Amino acid sequence: MVRRLQFFLMLLTLTSFWVYGCDSDHADPKTDLPVPEAEPLSRSSTKSDKVDAQGTGLKEFDGIRFQVPEGWEQVTLSPAQQGLITASFRMPQAGNEITLTLSSVGGGIDANLQRWGGQFQLPPGETPLQESIRVDHEDAVWLDLRGTFDSGPAFNSAAESGMRMIGVAIPRSPRDFYLKLTGPREQLLKVEDEFRHFVKSARFVQ
């Protein structure tokens, strides 16, 4: 009788192990899912977005519409420029060192023109060239500076000789609008006329 009871208990134990093993083969598949892999980066997400290929044509900046010439490239603003500069362009057909910035700044036109002049050390006997230029229905100031350019410690750049800057100040309210074209003299000479046409294409929309 005792042997039969022992045999029955052993048989019951083996049956339990067999049932557990079968159930584990059908476990919830959710527990065995592989770790998901990140999707590969698309070509568009890895491509540099620093240059706007559609930078030409009619463009509006701070309530002024301009006709941007073909070949100009609008450059994405750096974090340091955002909030200080409205837009930035480069002109690779004339040279890689030319930069154009557009911005709306307070403080008055005279004070800002003086600040621009302070960034240039002019050669002996050379003076700034200043003239009036008609922009839409306003008289703007065209300032031409040539010499050694030092943008100041805020921009952490060294002084460069043989540079030129053409700055345009357009009176607006509440803040005046400024265009600042900077680069080596020989490169700037190639785009001077084109830049003047760009300035004169301005139309106020606000």
PyMOL commands that set and color helices and strands:
alter all, ss='L'
color gray80, all
select helices_A, chain A and resi 2-25+29-32+43-46+109-118+153-155+185-200
alter helices_A, ss='H'
color red, helices_A
select strands_A, chain A and resi 51-52+57-61+64-68+73-75+87-90+99-105+120-121+129-135+138-149+160-170+176-184+203-204
alter strands_A, ss='S'
color yellow, strands_A
deselect
rebuild
show_as cartoon
